[in-house]
Every structure is written in C-alpha cells, then in structure tokens.
C-alpha cells in the first residue's frame, strides 16, 4: 500500500448529508484529541472514495492527511509498514504535532499483510488518540468488528439531481461517484434538456448507484438523451461497475460461484425483485453435480455465501441487484449459455401455469409449446438475433400470464428481432403490458425504443394506443382523448379488440373532462354488433342519457345491472350504469365484485379505478367510513402504479368523506390535492366533487356564505363550470347554503330554478335520498306553515330511504327553523335526533353544529357541553380531535385512519396532549372527557 498527501476535493455530494454529518463528528472529535476508526462499507460505485476525499479536504486546514491506496508499487517514498506495531508507531509519530487523518481507500484490495496491519491498528486507536483512521472497503468480512457506516444507494431526489448535473454538461460529477470531482471525458451536454422518459429509464437502470449512472449517461448520444432517437437495448455503460462487483467472485469457492451463476440466471424469467425459486435452484444444482449438503445449507439452512445471497421463504435473493448482473457479466459466455439452457430444460419438464386459473400448462414434451419462463431462459442463451425464438416468445406472451412477465418476454422478443417494423411493434406490445402491470415509467421507456414518430411499424396504431392509455392515467384528459381516437382509427382494420378499448378509453377521458360531445363522438364510433347484449345496451343507454333521451337511456341501462361477464371492465361498466340510474345499492354490490375480480385476475393498473368506483358508490350510499377506507387504499395503489389522475379522483372522494367525518383540515388538504391535479389535466369531474366537498365542510363549520360562493358557479343556469354528472348532487347543499347565508330573497329566482331542475332529476333517478333532499330544498324556500309540511314530508322520505347523515341534516335544518320561530321546545326533539345521528356516523363537525343549536334551544347536559371547557382549551384543534377519538376507545391506528394521519403523527400529538393535561394514560383521558370531566 502506498500513500499520498495530495488530495483532490470533489464538488458537493448529492444525497450524502447524513454521512457527511457523521464524518464531521469524527473530525470534530479528532480535533479535540480523541481519534478513532470508522469503516465506510458499500458495494462499488456508491461513493466510498468520494466521501474519503470530502473528509480529507475538510481536515487539511487542521492537520496532515495520509491518503493510502492499493498499489503494485509497495516500495515508494510513502509506503506504509505491514505490521500493526510498526504502522501504529508511524501513525503516532505523524500525529504527534497535529491531529492526523488517515484515509485508507479500497482497503479490501490491499495485500493480506497490509489489511491485517490496518485492521489491528484501527482496533488499537482508543480514546485520547491524535489519529483517526477512515477506511473505505467493500462489505466483506475484512474489517468486521470495527465501527462501520454502510452506504446505501442514492435516493430518487439525489440521483435525479446528479443526473441533471451530468446531462446538463456541468464541470463536475458530484453525488458520490467514485472518481475525481471533474467532468468525465466524453460526457455530452444535452441541448434542449433531458427527455423525461430517458431520465426515468436512466434512474431506474442505475438504481441509485452514482458511478453506474455516470457510466450509462456517458455512453448515450445527445440525441438519445434528448429523446430524438431511440434508446439502445440494453443500455450500455454498466461494464465498469459490473466488473468492480465481480472482483469479489474470483476468491470464492467453485461451488459458491456455480450456485451464484444459477441464482443469477434463474432470476431472468422472474418479475423484478422476485428473486429465484429455491426448489428450482436445488434441482439445477443437483443436475450440475453440486453437493446436496452444500445446496441444502445455502438454500434451506444457515450456510453463508459471503453476503451475496439472502433467503426469504422459498425465494432466494441477491443482497444487491447489481451482484446478480455482475455474476452474469463475469461468467464466460459458453458457461452462461449452458446455464440458461439447463434452466430452460428444467422449466420445460415441470411447466409453469399462466396467471388465470383453468388455463393448462404447456405439455413438457412439446418444444413448440414451451412455457414462457423456459422461452425466456432460451432467449438469454441466444448468441444473437433469432427470428424463430422471437416469434415463439411473442406467441407465448398472448397467454394470460402476469402482465409484467408478458412485458419482459415481449421485450426480449424485440431484442431478438432484426427488422425495424416488427421490432418496434414488439416493443410497443411490451409497453402495453408494462402499462397494464402498473409500471408507466417502464412503459414509456419501451415506447422510446419503438422508433421516431412516423416510422413504419408492423402494428400501426399500437404505439399511439399505449401513449393514449398512459395519458388517460397520467396526463391531460384532452390529450388522452385525441390520442385514443386517432389510435382507434389506425387499429380498426386489423385489431378490433384494441380499437374498441381505445374508443372506450377516449370516452372515459371525455367523461372525466366533462366533455359530453367528445363522449358521444367516441361511443358513436363503436360498432356494437360483435359484442354481447349487455355491452350494446350500455353503449346505447349512455349515449341516450347524454343526448337528453333519459327515459330511453335508463331503460337500456337497466339491462346492464347484473352482468354475466365476470371481467373487471364489464363489472365497472355495470357500476357506472347503476350510478347513472341512481341505484346506489346495486353500484356498491357491483363495485365490490369488480374489486374482487381485479384482485384475483388483475390487471394491477386497474386496481385504483376499481377502488375509486367502489368508494364513490359507498359515498352515494352514505357509507362514509367504508368509502374512506377504500379510497385510502386506492390512493396508495395509484401512487404505487404511477397514476396521478387516479390519485386526483381519490383525493376528491376522500375530501367528500372528510366533509362528513372531519376534520376540516383533512377535507381541505384532500380538496387542495384534487384541485391541484385536476386543473392542469382538465379533470372536471374530480374538480366538481372536491369543490362540493369543501362547500359541505364550510356548511358543517357554520360558514354558509363561503359554501354558497363555492357552489354557485357549479349549479347556476348559464355556462356550466360543474361536471354534468355531478351538478345535481350539489344542488341541495347550494340551496341550503344560500338560504342560511340570507340570499333567499335576492336570489329567489335562481334558487327556484335550481330546485325545479333538481325536481326533474329526482323524477328520473332511483337515488333513494333524492326525494327527501328535494322536499328539504322546498322546505328551505317555502313560506310559513308550508315549510313545516315540507320538512315533515322530507323526514317521511328519509324514514323509507334510511341513511343517518342525510336524515340528520334535515333534522338539523328543521330544528333550526323551529327554534328561530321561537318553538324551542319542539325544536329540541329533531335537534337531539340530529346530534345522535351525527355522532353515530362520526360526523363530528356536524355534531358540534347540532350541539350548538341544541344549547341555543335550551338543552342542558354533558352531551351538548362545549368540548373546549377548562384545561382542553389549551389544546390545538388537532389535539382536541385526537383526544376525543382516544377517549372514545380508538387505537392510534384507528385514529390515524379516521383523521387521515399517520400513526406516528397521532402518537406525537397524543404525547403532547398528555403533557398539556398533566395525565399519564388513556384511561385518565377518558375520565377527563367523560360526563364527570370538565
């Protein structure tokens, strides 16, 4: 090992603030005369050397730096001793005058004697030492037992910042890349900016490894980085990092190297991150002659593989994905091909079943009908393009395997294809399957390999179709509509199934945008002749409703309510038909069936929509807690599958649920999130629902003026700003808000017109709450004793329809009306009933409003006592809400779900509640908020 005192300081490191803080603490202790040792461990490329250089640069103004690296020249002027005693003596001598920092880079690659001396010296540096040892090494056992800091991959934000710097042509390569802090040779700047699809693919491929990210970016041309020409497949530039990972393989036993190659090859036909099947590895290892006791120890016991393999149940995973790629990269080509062929033969012997039950596996003796996994293994063994194998892969991918597996198989088929038109078509088909698997970034990356716009393809219209599907879930609705209509025209002559899906997607885009003519145009292009009666009735019924022929449309839609087809898409259409009819109970049943179908058979990309449809149906049925739970799950699914438009819809549903259950802050947050996404993407439906939710929360909080101002533009005559399918639902809230705000006289004409339109809708819909809501609106506008009769009529309708929340709202308004006419004794009964009903459906803000009215009517007792009396007035509103929930017996997790918070946030607030109130337990809190409390 040789050392140097000349150190080049890199530019700032992205994503390493925590590690730098630890190094700063080590240096601070050294400057105070208290040295020590720290090992920076990480796989290659994660920035060990960069952190060493950063520490060296920080220490140089305070004292000398000894920078030691592995070198073939061990006799240079800065050579370090190879025994621990001599090395310690040298270091203490150098650090006698000023604190000494020793940076040992790539110490795992030093000769054994030097490594041993360094490890022993590090263990001997105790308190009071004026020497600090900073050792950078891989995560092997060479320095086990020493204090260690393991580096992880860069997070997404840090990797993106580094990529922007690389592609922008800056002067440095920060971010923890191993190498000096200067621009790598040949790294191009990108005129016009880095293409978002290329950006996502580079970040995905690099997996947070800065050196790998640098290598990948360096090998792409400016046109490829800017998205003007297709990306190569596979991406070049990973060779250096893979070779560094593979360096550890040479010293392993032959049995271990053989098993690692089998494990790496077996992952090639599995979904990303799934690992390898331990039983398949056992069979393959036995077939190749590996000892059975060795295989059992590694695959099913506790035998070690030098940190390469980890077990999780019946699956075997590499500790880092790059190790698997390094093993394949390091193996001789002939041996690698033989391994893939062996795995293909084993998979063909047992077969693998497609995803859907009832679909038989391929016969093991039929080579032309090999299972998909075996064909993928054969494709890995192919030395070059193979037309026949590519065609077999494409044919096998038409079976109902999981969409992610089909995408990988089609991608491999494209890589084996030489003709550009067919290659582009197979990449586009792979992109479609990736989109259905809920991986839009991967889908876009595959589309980027289909060639330039206008380039010939064997499947014209397929790439625009996938672009439209992605835009439907992630982009402006108008763009999705236009792309899918154009794709349907191209697909129609040769692919009627995808043409139908394109037109249905275009209609969906127009629906969420509030574009009724666009919806009719897309649905009008569909020829229903080849499809079943239920689909034909759905298409004709929806078109009739939107064209104003409501009675005929409803008659047709009733034929769709109980579909025979168990496919998720058919069930979702039946749910839409039920909601248009107002059959909310049928919508809930069908929505539950659709969710079960998606969970059973996929596709994963449809899960957020299934949860959204069910949650919205539950909202319409008054099942607010169920709607919130399903919408929260849908929101997580939408984020996981990269569908921001679905997130917008689900935030709107959550805002509506929070407008009933509270708190107001949760409703406002979900409303803001929905409107922030709905505006740029032209999503009129969730924008209308979110605005309605915000207005309903205003009503609950006693702010009718604000509620009326929000709802007026949605429901007034003239140019509509609300969605055509949601406007009528908001009319009762608008009438209530306007009357309570004192606008009844000045806006009487508008209010009566709105109620008249709502009456027409009530006559057509089967929504059980509509008649009661209509009578309530008429009561709000009626004079004198007529209002009393209308309230009685509304309550009679509620008794038949059920539903705590809407009935309680009518009782609250009736009690207010009675009290303001000084009929306080009569007012207490409906107000008391309203309070109990609001409490029963967890509508806390509405319950507080009812309690206030009840107090004003002269009611006394603990049930209507203000919640902020005494010590509770010192709590924030959020703390008060959490305290109430906990006092009712809810767990932290239940409180988190109810208030749309994280359990950790609830725990934090609850600790503060205990401190503020001077209590120590949930039991004391329950006593404090009970009848005997303040």
Secondary structure, DSSP 8 states (H G I E B T S, - for coil): -EEES-----S--TT-HHHHHHHHHHHHHHHTT--EEEEEE-STTSSHHHHHHHHHHHHTTTS-EEEEE--S-TTSTT---SSHHHHHHHHHHHTSSS-EEEEETTGGGS-HHHHHHHHHHHHH--TT-SEEEEEEE-SSSTTTTS-EEE-----HHHHHHHHHHHHTT-S---SS-SS-SS--TT----TT---HHHHHHHHHHHTT-HHHHHHHHHTS-HHHHTTSS---SS-S--HHHHHHHHGGGTTS-HHHHHHHHHHHHHGGGS-TT--EEHHHHHHHHHHTT--HHHHHHHHTS----TTSEEEETTEEEESSHHHHHHHHHHS-HHHHHHHHHHHHHHHHHH----SSTT-----TT-GGG--HHHHHHHHHH-SS--HHHHHHHHHHTTSS--HHHHHHHHHHHHHT--SHHHHHHHHHHHHHHHHHTT-HHHHHHHHTTS-STT---SSTTHHHHHHHHHHHHHS-HHHHHHHHHHHHHHHTTT-HHHHHHHHHHHHHHHHHHT-HHHHHHHHHT--GGGS-HHHHHHHHHHHHHHTT-HHHHHHHHGGGSS-S---HHHHHHHHHHHHHHT-HHHHHHHHHHHHHHHHHH--GGGHHHHHHHHHHHHHHTT-HHHHHHHHHHHHHHHHHTT-HHHHHHHHHHHHHHHHHH--HHHHHHHHHHHHHHHHHHT-HHHHHHHHHHHHHHHHHTT-HHHHHHHHHHHHSSSS--S-TTTHHHHHHHHHHHHHHTT-TTTTHHHHHHHHHHHHHHHHH---TTHHHHHHHHHHHH--HHHHHHHHHHHHHHHHHH--HHHHHHHHHHHHHHHHHTT-HHHHHHHHHHHHHHHHHTT-HHHHHHHHHHHHHTT--SGGGS-TTSGGGGGS-HHHHHHHHHHHTT--HHHHHHHHT--HHHHHHHHHHHHHHHT--SHHHHHHHHSTT--
